[in-house]
Amino acid sequence: MTESLFVAHASAVYRYARSRLPAAEAEDAVAEVFAVAWRKGEVPDNPRAWLLGVARRVMANQVRARQRRDALVERVRTHPLPAGQDGVRLVGELDELRRALALLRPADREVIALLAAAELSTPEVAQVLGCTTATAATRVHRARRRLRAAYEQLTEEGS
């Protein structure tokens, strides 16, 4: 069904997207519109209007994302990190963290990412992983222990 929907309406969706976005972004929007249609499975009686409505929302999301990126670039440009030892030290620490994480098993990296990057608690980690809080606590403990060991290994190699 999605293929016939694409054949029948892709050009109209692209024209609409292209009227508001650069070519590459319009192509991304069209792909996202038909991905939404595929996930939905069943489209309303007037598919063209529905697809254009989906395109409108997809494009609005793209514009907001671009505005956030541009604002971040502007903030970084106007408020650069001071060129001092703290910045150099931080970059070094981040590189060391990446190397230590690379030494871990994927399951341990996932737990560390949920804890640190996503800032989840152990019960929230359990929910994401689909396990009990006790099991998640064990996984958290082991992942932290393995990360410490990886740091130690890197320190020993660096000495």
Summary of the structure (lengths in Angstrom):
residues: 159
radius of gyration: 23.2
end to end distance: 61.7
largest distance: 69.0
contacts: 402
relative contact order: 0.07
helix: 82%
strand: 0%
